[in-house]
């Protein structure tokens, strides 16, 4: 293991220790039993092609650049730690950052679907956050929908020649917000018997907005800080994945 790889691991460890010690709360994501069985199966099935693409993407990346496994693991650890910082909400969920924007920017959105699934399984089994029956819905919102938006925003900012750090901030922030728009849609689809879908969606969005908007902004700032650290300590790895272009 090189000196720079050790520095990356040390940085990730400090970050985890700093932000990982948080008060216990009762729920995370869509909690166990909150969605009907049919919805759980449908969301899980919808995730399968994305997960297959993610597995192939990670396999291809590591076959070509084995040394990127440390950076990939750090991206997954970032998702785990940052998505454990949460503010309780109501209606069966809570507000929290996602951390998936970083991995989407570095490795593409498909790879993040696998990282997100692993994180959600650990949190459901070991921390009682989220649930196994709702793993499909949570995976789709946090590990698929959000990362694809983050990646799209980042690519769009690059094409528009927007400052790279501003692009990273917008990608992480808007990806986070889109995750919660999808979560609100999921819950509104399942729980609108006494009203319309639009009214239920509006209710869930209003519930999330007061805490999720500032959290999304904080996630954008944290992601920029992490990227700045990687630009200092992991330039070879960033060049390998194309984040930093080779000088001509």
N, C-alpha and C positions, 0 to 999 in steps of 0.2 A: 504494500500500500504506500503510495507516494505521500510526500509531506503535505501537498495541497489537498489530497483526499482526506487525510487526517484532520486538516483544518476545517474542511466542510463538515465532517462528522462532529467535531467539537462545537462548531457553530450551531448545528442542528440540536445537539444536546443541551447547550445553554438555552436555546430558544424554547425547547420542550420543558426544561426545568422552570423557566421564567413564567411561561404561560400555561403550563399544564396543571398547576396546582390551583384548582378552582373549587368553589363550593358545590356540593352535590345538589342536583335538581332532579325533578321527578320524570322528565320526559325529554325526548330529542327527536327531531324529524316527525314523521307521522307514526304515532305510537302503535304498539301491538293491539290488534283487534279493532282498530278504528275504521278500517275499510272492509266492506263486504267481501266474501270469498271470491266472487266472480271478478271484482276489480283487482284483487291481489294477483290472481292468475293472469289477467289480461296485461297488467303492467309488467309482470315478470316476463311474459312471452315477448312483449315489445322490446325488452332490453336485450334479448338473446343475440340478434344480429350485431348489435353494437359491441357486445362483449366479445363475440367471435372476432370482429374486426380489431378490437383492442388487443386481444391476445396475439394476433398475427403481427400487429404493429410493434408491440413490445419485443416479440421474438426477433423480428427483423432488425430492430434497433440494437439489441444486445448482441446479435450475431455479427453485426458490422462493427460495433464499438463496445466491447465487453466492459471497458472502463466506465461506461455510463451508468452501470448498475448502482453506483453510490449516489449519483445525482437523481436517478429514478426513485431510489429508496427515500432520499431526502424529500422529494416531492410528495411521496405518499405519507411520510411522517408529518409534513406540513399540513396536509389535509386532516390527518387524525387529530393533531394538536389544536389547530385553529377552529375546527368544527366542534370541539369540546368546550369552547367558550360560548356560553349560551345565556340568553335572558328569557325567563319563562314568559310564555304568552298564554292564550286560552284556546279553546276549541280543539284540543287534542294535539297540539304541537307547541313549538317554541321558536324563538328567533336566535339565529347564530350565524357566524360566518361559515363559509364553505371551504375555502382554501384551494379549490380546484382550478382556479384561473392560472395559477403558477404552472402546474403540470401541463395544462392545455397549451400555454404559450411555448413551453420548452419542448414537449414531446408530441403535441397534437391532441385533439379531443378524444380520439379513439382509445389511446393508451390510458387516459384518465378514467375511463369507464371501469377498467380492471382495478386501478388503484382505489377508486371510490367504493367499489363493491367490497374489496378487502377491508377497508376502513369501516364500512357500515356493518359488516359481519362481526368484526371485533367489538364494535360498540354495542351491537344488539346482544351478543352472547356474554361478553365480559363486563359491560358497564350498564346493561339494561336500558340503553338509549335506543329509541326506535323499536324495531321488532323484526322477527323473522317472517311473519306473514306479510308485513308491509315492505319487505326488503326490495321488491321489484319497483314499487312506487317511489321509494326513497332513492333507489339507484337511478331511476330515470330522471328525476328532478335534479338531484345533486351531482351525479356522476356522468350524466349524458347531456341533458338539456343545457344546464349552466355552462359546462366546458365548451360545447359547440358554439354557444354565443360568445364566450370569452375569446375563443380562437378566431371567430369571424370578425369581431371588433378589432382584435390585434392586427389581423391581416389587412383589414380596411384602413386602419390608421397608418400602416406601413405604406400602402399604395397612395395614400394622400399626403405622404411625407410629413406626418405629424411626429413631433418629438417622441423618441422611443419610450422614455419613461412615462410620458403622458399617455401613450398608447397602452402601456402595461397597466397603468392606473384605471383607465376607462374599461379595459378588458376585464380586469378582476372585479371592478365595481358593478358593471352592468351584468356580468355573468352571475354574480351573487344575487342581484335583484331578480333576474330572470328565473333563477332556481325557485324563488319564493312565489313568483307568478305562476309557475307550473304547479307547485305544491298547493297553492290556493285553488287552481283549476281542478286538481285531483280531488280535493276535499269537497269542492262545490258540486262536482259530478256525482259524488257518492252521497251527499247530504243536502238535497234540495227538495225533499218531499213536501215541505210546507211552504215552499216559495218557488220562484223561478231560478234557473241556473244563474242568470245575470245578477239577480239580487244576492244569491248565496255567494257568488264570486266576489261581489263588491264587499260583502260582509267580511270575508276572509282576508281580502287585501287590506281593508281598513284596520283589521286586527294586527296584521304584520307590520304595516307601514311605519308606525311611530318608533319601533325598535330596529326594523330591518334597514331602513334608509341610512341612519348613521353607522350601523354595523358594516354595511356595504362600503361606505366611504373609508372606514377604518381598514377594512380588508384590502382595498385598493392601495392605501398608503403602505401597509405592511408588505404587500407583494412587491411594491417598488423597492422597499428597503432590502428585502431578500434578494431581489435581482441585482441590486447594486453590490451587495456582498458577494454574490456569485461572479459578477464581472471582475471583482478584485481577486478572488481566490480560486476560481474555476474557469479561467479563460480557455484552456485546452478543451474542456468538456463542452463549453458553449460553442466553440468553433466546430466541434464534431457534430453537434446537432443543428448547426446552421444559424444559431441565434446571433453569433458574431461572425461576420464575413471575413474571409482571408484577405489580407492586404494585397493589392495587386502592384 
